[in-house]
Amino acid sequence: MQQQPIEKFRIVLIKPSKYDDDGYVIRFWKGVLPSNTLNVLHGLTEDVKQRRVFGDLPIEVTTFDETAEKIPLKQIIHWGREPNTRLLVCMVGVQTNQFPRAVDMARILRAEGITVIIGGFHTSGTVNMLGEQEPDIQELFRDGICAVSGEVEGKWDMILTDFLHGELQPLYSFAQDLQSLVDIEDSPLPKTSAKTMEHFAYPSFGTADTSRGCPFACSFCTIINVQGRKMRERSPESIAAMIRKNYLEHGVSFYFFTDDNFARKKLWRETFEEIIKLREEGIDATFMMQVDLAKKPKEFVKLAAKAGCTQVFIGMESVNPQNLQAEGKKQNKVEEYREIIQEWHASGVVVHTGYIIGLPWDSKQQVPEDIRFLMDEVGPDQASFFMLTPLPGSHDHREMKKRGDWMDPDFNKRDSFHATIKHPLMTDQEWTECYENAWKTFYSKEYMIKVLSRWTDHPKSYWNLMSIFFWYKNAALIEKQHPMVAGFFRLKDRKARRPGYAVDSLPVHAWKRAKEITNLFITWAKFLKEMEEVWLQTRKRSETEERWLEQIQKVQADVWQALRIGELQKLYNNAKETLPERARSLLEPLEELSSRVLYDRADLNRFLKQWENLRHKIQELRLGETDAARHWLDEMHNLQANIRLSDRIHEWQEAYARLRNSLPAKGRLSLIRFDANNNRVVYSRQELQRTWTQTITHTRQMRLWQIRPWRLTRAMIEDFSLTTSFAANFRAFARH
């Protein structure tokens, strides 16, 4: 039978996602981090078209990133049935945790006779370190799925030619010799798909690898066994040309340079200088990059900042020297961490650190201490936490297989967010709790305030960090996904579920999602209020405003110290658990009074009267409570018993009379509160705290079918909306 002529060559590039613990594909309404491998393969394929490798044969390239796009498998199958069309589907950049999802999609397509290739770090690391006889690689061969190991620059033409000639091999392995990997100096550059980027929160976000490889030998790393320890680089001129083209034609203004170690590039200086020239032309492109903690030339940090580096990712991994020694991270010196970070800060660059939990010397007691040391002594602006996971392609994984150590057989869990091995000092539950608590501790309101306060004089860095905190805290603590694979607002396709999991009926699925989304809205309302509080306490203030706050603080601190309000507040906080409901109800005004700011004599007189009434309530409560409650009430009473104010009140009244004459209208200072514990004025909306608590309690008590979502949403918007200035500033940053 004569073969029909080929009139169209269609190539579909898919970056697969993974399954969650309930078997649903993880997908978001808007993604955040686009896939560089997807862009690299897109660029290589476009280069094949431009060079007319297959003559006049039309080539159509379509990309999908499943993190933010639903993969239209039915549509792809339909494309495969179009007459005189050859269809090739490539699962690209597949990591170990994405391998099960990639294989499941590949099997669906193979059942329809569509050719599928799978490549990425899982197939590359497995074949390179363990060989093609591994069960998961053999499974691909049995299913008729082609596997690729290594980089395909210089080889992509050959693979596509084999496919068109019906001669596609089961395996293409290009990384057997790590000393002779492909030279990428003038390789085609990554190409961003405008169609795919529509599904991401920041369409102006681009990715590019300016070099590959890393000279170090960390035992948990897969990079060095796939991309080698010999640095290979794209030419500085080609990087500059890409940035210029994408900026002018597609508006791409921010890049994540995905190089595993930008600092080890031989041509780092030349690359920075080429980008600096672009900025001098008026091309305002900025970037983040990954570097190590080893010593660098003095000019490195300053040139990076001048070239537009706004954020640097540093693989710190641990603050425990024993852990670093155990994992071959000898280049990291804990005693140098703080100095290195301060050097980046001095040049206006935000520092993001990667931190591994579950290294050999970690324990449930030690990890919290190390995280506190990281925050208090080292002081990075941002952190990403990972659980130690031996991945195929790493030295650790190969050695564990040799020893026969247990590893969770489900590749879907090999994401560095699950306990997949036995830790010597922690149970799985303890390990997981340490990991989750690290996120909660680092991204606490207090630490976010501390970090943002460093950057109030650098508006761009400040708002960059604010947006990162939104993204990271929402992902890690609300969506319960790692921020580097998460986006905004999780979507769940009822039918896109892992084989072996039951597909719920439409009513059951809708009911579950309604409950999840309702709880999500409630959590978001609380989260937005917290972030507004962070902004209020860290935003840049004018000199006039600072002068007003200083005057208020000076006068009020004198009153609060004389009344010992901070001490009383601490006593009350300690007593809350012991006091009965009636006592807590009567003493509720204590929290509101202790945070109230006074502006004039009338405020002072009103406050002193209410404070005196509160003292009488404490005295009355002492007479009828249990011994445990009376102990605390006695302490509170004794604290105030010896206070004599008669000789101070007139002095305070005069001070407030003078203060009133120097302040603006109260409305302009309506969002300030007094921190009694630290005797200082802060911006806050603490008066909403009680309203919020009551709303949450009431909502949880309601039956779900009684909630009208539009009414609940409207109420939350009315009660917990961001201030106009906060919303306007954040929207302005998001646009840019």
Buried (B, 14 or more C-beta within 10 A) or exposed (E): EEEEEEEBBBBBBBBBBBBBEEBBBBBBEBBBBBBBBBBBBBBBBBBBBEEEBBEEBEBBBBBBBBBBBEBEBEEBBEBBEEEEBBBBBBBBBBBBBBBBBBBBBBBBBBEBEBBBBBBBBBBBBBBBBBEBEBEBBEEBEEEBBBBBBBBBBEBBBEBBBBBBEEEBEBBBBBBEEBEEBBEBBEBBBBBBBEEBBEBBBBBBBBBBBBBBBBBBBBBBBBBBBBBBBBBBBBBBEBBBBBBBEBBEEBEBBBBBBBBBBBBBBEBBBBBBBBBBBBBEEEBEBBBBBBBBBBEBEEEBBBBBBBBBBBBBBBBBBBBBBEBBBBBBBEBBBBEEBEEBBEBBBEBBBBBBBBBBBBBBBBBBEBBBEBBEBBBEEBBBBBBBBBBBBBBBBBBBBBEBBEEEEEBBEEBBBBBBBBBBBEBEBBEBEBBBBBBBBBBEBBBBBEBBBBBBEBBEEBEBBBBBBBBBBBBBBBBBBBBBBBBBBBBBEBBBEBEBBBEEEEEBEEEEBEBBBBEEBBBBBBBBBBBBBBBBBBBBBBBEEEEEBEEBBEBBBEBBBBBBEBBBBBBBBEBBEEBEEBBEEEBBEBBEBBBBBBBBBBBBBEBBBEBBEEBEEBBEBBBEBBEEBEEEBBBBBBBBBEBBEEEEEEEBBEEBBEBBEEBBEEBEEEEEBEBBBBBBEEBEBBBBBBBBBEEBEEBBEEBEEEEEEEBEEEEBEEBBEEEBBBBEEBEEBBEEBEEE
